[in-house]
């Protein structure tokens, strides 16, 4: 068997993999009103996908939405006030753009680091460093 035969055989025996688009998909926020609070039901799932500290994302949402809140024992974010799902989604998109996605290559494979008193985004894919300022 020559190289071409091996290649044809490998392709024939390989399972078909359907493209699912982006491998990084942030779940849409699921929010509901509970009295004077907005409950972000899938906050914990979102934090897991983003691979970020829940307190960091919570602080950002509080700053963006101009409210106070806390993370309850079930991992849900409870925000004081009434916020539509689209408003929370817009804030989440801003967070992803600022604190998750690499400015250089667009990869979500990043982590936050403190360097000389400044928070920077370090990309694990391309190695780029970019300042993100305060959350």
C-alpha positions as CSV (number, residue, x, y, z in Angstrom):
1,X,0.0,0.0,0.0
2,X,1.3,3.4,-0.9
3,X,0.6,6.7,0.8
4,X,-2.4,7.5,-1.3
5,X,-4.0,4.2,-0.5
6,X,-3.4,4.7,3.2
7,X,-4.8,8.2,3.0
8,X,-7.9,7.0,1.2
9,X,-8.4,4.2,3.8
10,X,-8.0,6.7,6.7
11,X,-10.5,9.1,5.2
12,X,-13.0,6.3,4.5
13,X,-12.7,5.0,8.1
14,X,-12.9,8.4,9.7
15,X,-16.3,9.3,11.3
16,X,-18.1,12.2,9.7
17,X,-18.0,15.2,11.9
18,X,-20.6,17.9,11.3
19,X,-19.5,21.5,11.7
20,X,-21.4,23.1,14.5
21,X,-20.1,26.6,13.9
22,X,-18.2,28.2,16.7
23,X,-16.8,26.0,19.4
24,X,-17.3,28.8,21.9
25,X,-20.9,29.5,22.5
26,X,-22.0,31.7,25.5
27,X,-25.4,30.6,26.7
28,X,-28.1,33.3,26.4
29,X,-29.0,34.7,29.8
30,X,-32.2,33.3,31.2
31,X,-33.7,35.9,33.5
32,X,-36.9,36.2,35.4
33,X,-38.5,38.8,37.7
34,X,-38.9,37.9,41.3
35,X,-40.5,40.8,43.2
36,X,-38.1,43.7,42.9
37,X,-35.2,41.5,41.8
38,X,-34.0,40.1,38.5
39,X,-32.8,36.5,38.8
40,X,-30.2,35.4,36.2
41,X,-31.0,31.7,36.3
42,X,-28.1,30.3,34.3
43,X,-25.4,32.5,35.7
44,X,-23.4,29.5,36.9
45,X,-23.5,27.9,33.5
46,X,-22.3,31.1,31.9
47,X,-19.4,31.4,34.3
48,X,-18.4,27.9,33.5
49,X,-18.4,28.5,29.8
50,X,-16.5,31.8,30.2
51,X,-14.0,30.2,32.6
52,X,-14.0,33.3,34.8
53,X,-14.5,34.1,38.5
54,X,-18.2,34.5,39.3
55,X,-17.4,37.5,41.5
56,X,-15.7,39.2,38.6
57,X,-18.6,38.8,36.2
58,X,-21.1,39.8,38.9
59,X,-19.2,43.0,39.6
60,X,-19.1,43.8,35.9
61,X,-22.9,43.2,35.6
62,X,-23.5,45.4,38.6
63,X,-21.4,48.2,37.2
64,X,-22.9,47.9,33.7
65,X,-26.5,47.7,34.9
66,X,-26.0,50.3,37.7
67,X,-27.4,48.1,40.4
68,X,-26.4,46.0,43.3
69,X,-26.8,42.2,43.7
70,X,-25.3,39.0,44.9
71,X,-24.8,35.4,43.9
72,X,-27.2,33.1,45.8
73,X,-26.4,29.6,47.1
74,X,-27.7,28.0,43.9
75,X,-25.2,29.9,41.7
76,X,-27.8,32.3,40.4
77,X,-27.1,36.1,40.1
78,X,-29.8,38.2,41.9
79,X,-29.8,41.8,40.6
80,X,-31.8,44.5,42.3
81,X,-34.2,46.0,39.9
82,X,-36.0,45.0,36.8
83,X,-33.9,44.2,33.8
84,X,-35.0,42.7,30.5
85,X,-33.2,39.7,29.1
86,X,-31.8,41.8,26.2
87,X,-30.2,44.3,28.6
88,X,-28.5,41.5,30.5
89,X,-27.4,39.9,27.2
90,X,-25.9,43.2,26.0
91,X,-23.9,43.5,29.2
92,X,-22.8,39.9,28.9
93,X,-21.6,40.5,25.3
94,X,-19.6,43.6,26.5
95,X,-18.0,41.4,29.2
96,X,-17.0,38.7,26.7
97,X,-15.6,41.3,24.3
98,X,-13.6,43.0,27.0
99,X,-12.5,40.2,29.4
100,X,-12.7,36.9,27.4
101,X,-12.0,37.3,23.7
102,X,-8.4,38.0,22.5
103,X,-8.0,41.3,20.7
104,X,-5.3,39.8,18.4
105,X,-6.7,36.4,17.3
106,X,-10.2,36.4,18.6
107,X,-9.7,33.2,20.7
108,X,-11.7,32.7,23.8
109,X,-8.8,30.7,25.3
110,X,-7.7,33.4,27.6
111,X,-7.2,34.2,31.3
112,X,-6.9,37.3,33.4
113,X,-3.6,38.1,35.1
114,X,-2.4,40.9,37.4
115,X,0.7,42.5,36.0
116,X,2.3,45.6,37.7
117,X,-1.0,46.6,39.2
118,X,-2.9,46.3,36.0
119,X,-5.3,43.5,34.9
120,X,-4.3,42.0,31.5
121,X,-5.9,39.5,29.3
122,X,-3.4,36.7,28.4
123,X,-4.2,34.6,25.3
124,X,-3.3,30.9,25.6
125,X,-3.6,30.5,21.8
126,X,-1.3,33.3,20.5
127,X,0.4,34.6,23.6
128,X,-0.9,38.2,23.2
129,X,-1.3,40.4,26.3
130,X,-3.8,43.2,26.3
131,X,-4.8,45.6,29.1
132,X,-8.4,45.3,30.1
133,X,-8.5,48.0,32.8
134,X,-10.7,47.6,35.8
135,X,-13.9,45.6,35.9
